[in-house]
C-alpha cells in the first residue's frame, strides 16, 4: 500500500468536494436571481464537471493506492 497515493487521493477528494460545494452555491444563487438564464438541473451544470473530474481522480488514486 503506497501512502503517497492515499494522501493525494484524500487531498483531491477534499478539494473536489469543497469546490463543488462552492460552485453549487453560486449556481443556486444565480438560479434564484434570474430563473431563465440558469440551468434547471444544477448537477448537470457545465461548471461542475471539473470538480466531478477531480473527485473521480481521487477515487481512481485511492483504488491504485489500495491495490499497489
C-alpha atoms as a printed R data frame, in Angstrom:
   type eleno elety resid chain resno       x      y       z
1  ATOM     1    CA   UNK     A     1   0.000  0.000   0.000
2  ATOM     2    CA   UNK     A     2   1.561  3.239  -1.148
3  ATOM     3    CA   UNK     A     3   0.754  6.128   1.235
4  ATOM     4    CA   UNK     A     4   1.500  8.801  -1.380
5  ATOM     5    CA   UNK     A     5  -1.454  7.735  -3.498
6  ATOM     6    CA   UNK     A     6  -3.697  7.757  -0.441
7  ATOM     7    CA   UNK     A     7  -2.655 11.258   0.615
8  ATOM     8    CA   UNK     A     8  -3.049 12.572  -2.927
9  ATOM     9    CA   UNK     A     9  -6.480 10.930  -3.159
10 ATOM    10    CA   UNK     A    10  -7.577 12.483   0.136
11 ATOM    11    CA   UNK     A    11  -6.354 15.918  -0.960
12 ATOM    12    CA   UNK     A    12  -8.098 15.674  -4.339
13 ATOM    13    CA   UNK     A    13 -11.296 14.492  -2.692
14 ATOM    14    CA   UNK     A    14 -11.359 17.385  -0.226
15 ATOM    15    CA   UNK     A    15 -10.554 19.920  -2.957
16 ATOM    16    CA   UNK     A    16 -13.169 18.437  -5.281
17 ATOM    17    CA   UNK     A    17 -15.947 18.325  -2.697
18 ATOM    18    CA   UNK     A    18 -15.251 21.820  -1.388
19 ATOM    19    CA   UNK     A    19 -15.028 23.270  -4.895
20 ATOM    20    CA   UNK     A    20 -18.209 21.529  -5.928
21 ATOM    21    CA   UNK     A    21 -19.978 22.878  -2.860
22 ATOM    22    CA   UNK     A    22 -18.951 26.453  -3.629
23 ATOM    23    CA   UNK     A    23 -19.879 26.042  -7.287
24 ATOM    24    CA   UNK     A    24 -23.305 24.617  -6.386
25 ATOM    25    CA   UNK     A    25 -23.875 27.565  -4.060
26 ATOM    26    CA   UNK     A    26 -23.042 30.009  -6.843
27 ATOM    27    CA   UNK     A    27 -25.337 28.160  -9.257
28 ATOM    28    CA   UNK     A    28 -28.170 28.172  -6.734
29 ATOM    29    CA   UNK     A    29 -27.724 31.907  -6.080
30 ATOM    30    CA   UNK     A    30 -27.822 32.658  -9.812
31 ATOM    31    CA   UNK     A    31 -30.921 30.476 -10.176
32 ATOM    32    CA   UNK     A    32 -32.724 32.491  -7.526
33 ATOM    33    CA   UNK     A    33 -31.815 35.809  -9.193
34 ATOM    34    CA   UNK     A    34 -32.721 35.052 -12.783
35 ATOM    35    CA   UNK     A    35 -34.626 31.855 -13.336
36 ATOM    36    CA   UNK     A    36 -34.463 31.988 -17.133
37 ATOM    37    CA   UNK     A    37 -30.676 32.034 -17.585
38 ATOM    38    CA   UNK     A    38 -29.595 29.376 -15.069
39 ATOM    39    CA   UNK     A    39 -29.974 25.668 -15.812
40 ATOM    40    CA   UNK     A    40 -32.819 23.781 -14.210
41 ATOM    41    CA   UNK     A    41 -30.608 20.870 -13.156
42 ATOM    42    CA   UNK     A    42 -27.713 22.175 -11.060
43 ATOM    43    CA   UNK     A    43 -25.855 18.846 -11.086
44 ATOM    44    CA   UNK     A    44 -25.556 18.936 -14.871
45 ATOM    45    CA   UNK     A    45 -24.199 22.484 -14.889
46 ATOM    46    CA   UNK     A    46 -21.056 22.546 -17.028
47 ATOM    47    CA   UNK     A    47 -19.092 24.433 -14.347
48 ATOM    48    CA   UNK     A    48 -19.353 21.379 -12.067
49 ATOM    49    CA   UNK     A    49 -17.658 18.898 -14.406
50 ATOM    50    CA   UNK     A    50 -14.135 19.968 -13.417
51 ATOM    51    CA   UNK     A    51 -14.982 19.157  -9.798
52 ATOM    52    CA   UNK     A    52 -16.508 15.828 -10.801
53 ATOM    53    CA   UNK     A    53 -13.260 15.037 -12.634
54 ATOM    54    CA   UNK     A    54 -11.277 15.917  -9.506
55 ATOM    55    CA   UNK     A    55 -13.451 13.614  -7.372
56 ATOM    56    CA   UNK     A    56 -13.161 10.846  -9.977
57 ATOM    57    CA   UNK     A    57  -9.368 11.182  -9.996
58 ATOM    58    CA   UNK     A    58  -9.396 10.900  -6.206
59 ATOM    59    CA   UNK     A    59 -11.382  7.664  -6.395
60 ATOM    60    CA   UNK     A    60  -9.003  6.301  -9.024
61 ATOM    61    CA   UNK     A    61  -5.942  7.223  -6.953
62 ATOM    62    CA   UNK     A    62  -7.484  5.630  -3.885
63 ATOM    63    CA   UNK     A    63  -8.048  2.418  -5.838
64 ATOM    64    CA   UNK     A    64  -4.473  2.465  -7.176
65 ATOM    65    CA   UNK     A    65  -3.113  3.158  -3.685
66 ATOM    66    CA   UNK     A    66  -5.101  0.276  -2.248
67 ATOM    67    CA   UNK     A    67  -4.004 -2.307  -4.794
68 ATOM    68    CA   UNK     A    68  -0.308 -1.426  -5.123
